[in-house]
Amino acid sequence: MKYFTAVIHREEDMYVVECPEVGTVSQGKTIEEAMRNIKEATELYLEEFPMKENGKPIMNVFEVA
């Protein structure tokens, strides 16, 4: 089992969620629906394009003026 990051944004009447490690994006009317959808989208993507084992990604925060 692999764990990935989900970044969720509220946009008008939808929640948009992205998985930065894989590059998948999905949406839902609720956070729960968006999470179900991103999980499904990521699973389907990884079936076609498996990730190479390169270790864990490095995440950082940066400031934009």
Contacts in CASP RR format, 6 or more apart in sequence:
PFRMAT RR
TARGET T0000
AUTHOR 0000-0000-0000
METHOD contacts of the structure
MODEL  1
MKYFTAVIHREEDMYVVECPEVGTVSQGKTIEEAMRNIKEATELYLEEFP
MKENGKPIMNVFEVA
2 51 0 8 1.000
4 19 0 8 1.000
4 21 0 8 1.000
4 22 0 8 1.000
4 42 0 8 1.000
5 19 0 8 1.000
5 20 0 8 1.000
5 21 0 8 1.000
5 59 0 8 1.000
6 17 0 8 1.000
6 18 0 8 1.000
6 19 0 8 1.000
6 35 0 8 1.000
6 38 0 8 1.000
7 17 0 8 1.000
7 18 0 8 1.000
7 19 0 8 1.000
7 20 0 8 1.000
8 15 0 8 1.000
8 16 0 8 1.000
8 17 0 8 1.000
8 31 0 8 1.000
8 34 0 8 1.000
8 35 0 8 1.000
9 15 0 8 1.000
9 16 0 8 1.000
9 17 0 8 1.000
9 18 0 8 1.000
10 16 0 8 1.000
13 29 0 8 1.000
14 27 0 8 1.000
14 28 0 8 1.000
14 29 0 8 1.000
14 34 0 8 1.000
15 27 0 8 1.000
15 28 0 8 1.000
15 29 0 8 1.000
15 30 0 8 1.000
15 31 0 8 1.000
15 33 0 8 1.000
15 34 0 8 1.000
16 25 0 8 1.000
16 26 0 8 1.000
16 27 0 8 1.000
16 28 0 8 1.000
16 34 0 8 1.000
17 25 0 8 1.000
17 26 0 8 1.000
17 27 0 8 1.000
17 28 0 8 1.000
17 34 0 8 1.000
17 35 0 8 1.000
17 37 0 8 1.000
17 38 0 8 1.000
18 24 0 8 1.000
18 25 0 8 1.000
18 26 0 8 1.000
18 38 0 8 1.000
19 25 0 8 1.000
19 38 0 8 1.000
19 41 0 8 1.000
19 42 0 8 1.000
20 57 0 8 1.000
20 59 0 8 1.000
21 51 0 8 1.000
21 57 0 8 1.000
22 42 0 8 1.000
22 45 0 8 1.000
22 46 0 8 1.000
22 51 0 8 1.000
23 45 0 8 1.000
24 38 0 8 1.000
24 41 0 8 1.000
24 42 0 8 1.000
24 45 0 8 1.000
25 38 0 8 1.000
25 41 0 8 1.000
26 34 0 8 1.000
26 37 0 8 1.000
26 38 0 8 1.000
26 40 0 8 1.000
26 41 0 8 1.000
27 34 0 8 1.000
27 37 0 8 1.000
28 34 0 8 1.000
28 37 0 8 1.000
END
